Amino acid sequence: MKTLILISHPKLADSATQEFLKTAGKSQANVDFEYIDDLYKGTKIDVIQQQRQLTKYSRIIFQFPMYWYSSPASLKQYMDDVFTRKFVVADHLLRNKELGIVVTLGDAEAEFQAGGGEHFTISELLRPFEAFANKAGMTYLKPFVVNQFGYLEEDQKELLLVNYLQYVSAVMPLNLDNREKWLVDRLTKMKQEKSEADQQKLNLIIGSIEAQQDQIDDLKVNIKMIRDQEE
Amino acid sequence: MSETNDWLKNQLGQLKEGEPSFINRSILTATKALADEQDKRIRQAQDEIDGRIWSPDKW
């Protein structure tokens, strides 16, 4: 599975959050980045080439800071230019792909709800993207929200990094089973750059994680059997 | 917490100590978190099985 991350950010170079996400994403195989703002520098955007590129990916992610409850203008411009009616509706060239949204907020996510300072939920505010995914026949993924990055502690940043990598590259939905498989895959890759002693440690860790997952699966089967007999 | 999980977290902690890459450290931290979640699910599932098998309804 290949993922394309389309970043819309007028001040990309100044953003610590975007730098963090980009460095993380580059460590992941089969994930590519495109900076929409760069596409609009100087020359006219090559619509056909962009459309051709999009068809190569099965997951497409729009990544942007929230500007006045929407994306920055460059993403809207890109959508207006590249997502032609023929491309999206007539030829169905985005059908069955996944559309993810990575949105960064300067305000606390907890305020985005009824009764909160921002009043509306993230899901409500991002509705136009969901409507687009629906029209294009894409699977809309739960938006990935990064809020107040500057206030995160080291261990929170570590978990954010992995959650982000899973969002862009793991098999959906992000349940325990799929997250476990993704981590085992990354641990296996990590082994390649390690000493023999550490490789052995990683092998034991992987074996133990997989055994625990098998145990969970067995327990689930047993519980289902008992429940089914009860009802 | 199970012995396996204690051992797992100890091993992950050791690997993390000598790990210079932030990305790899993050993967190890997330593996620890996953191990905790697995441990919790196993415990809860076993408790559920015990609870259902020993239900007073079946006495």
Interface residues (C-beta under 8 A of the other chain):
Chain A: T23 A24 S27 D155 K157 E158 L159 L161 V162 N163 L176 R179 E180 L183 R186 L187 M190 D198 K201 L202 L204 I205 S208 I209 Q212 Q213 Q215 I216 L219 K220 N222 I223 I226 R227 E230
Chain B: T4 W7 L8 Q11 L12 Q14 L15 G18 F22 I23 N24 R25 S26 I27 T29 A30 T31 A33 L34 A35 E37 Q38 D39 R41 I42 A45 Q46 E48 I49 R52 I53
